[in-house]
């Protein structure tokens, strides 16, 4: 079972929930962890893995052989990302705009394009002290595209069987989140009960509907804001699986890098309940299909 | 001399547009004929690579110079490769017409 922890709004507690969910389950299940927030990975701060493996994440970018190129401009025309331009007597490439789709190479009538690897970040993996297999990706500073590295991270770290895997998603509701959610069995949505949290939560529930991924919600900083989030979730029939109180003690502990269930060990049972409910929802959804 | 100027509206009297890659309109001025033509910027609606798309358009129209408020690194790279002068509006220019006039009098600073 693959569970993505996502939120829409940033800073609602995705990593707090994802890491403590993994730590709570670790004693009883084989659980793996993937931090997909490649622009600002931080789950390692709470899980303290020893990283033993490292490899480059690359995208293949076009290299044009000027001796073969006839300057027909077909590559420029087919590039949806404007990573190529025809200027005077040369084709210019813009590696940071390239998505590595290969259209230019495929469409070049004279075979003037070869693809060369362009490193955009690294994939690292290892094991936490509890024995949780851990992987994350780190996007190189100045590289603008997170999606290819998330795709490669998932390809490398997701086991083909049904191993219980927790994925910590990037914030927002754009390409990198969509890439993370692809192929998930369940989405655990972390929100705060404020108009901001609700606004972005609605964007995520829209994406999940498209993907047909069942979801449940953790309300973090419970006690602030208003009732709009609960009302919305009730209308949408999305269950609230857990509430984490707004507390200075929790905030102070997290700021010091302490996992939530070590700040308040009683919450471990709540996380086990979250998983039990998620498993039930997934089983029901699969049975209904 | 063929000039391209980033513009807010499709007319020479329009206020200038400080953005190049995502300006709505690109106004073309041919100093030989004194003729203005308006072009919708093909970069404006792109989700990415707007600067390159707009620069390719300007380059395909055989511009000698392009005038805007600033140029992003991709657009600037394309113009440099194409040997097209990049000029900045500066503080005195407010309309597209004025920008062309100042450029032809060589009163505009080059973008570096």
Interface residues (C-beta under 8 A of the other chain):
Chain A: X76 X81 X82 X83 X85 X86 X87 X88 X90 X92 X94 X96 X97
Chain B: X43 X46 X48 X49 X50 X52 X53 X55 X56 X59 X74 X77 X78 X81 X82 X83
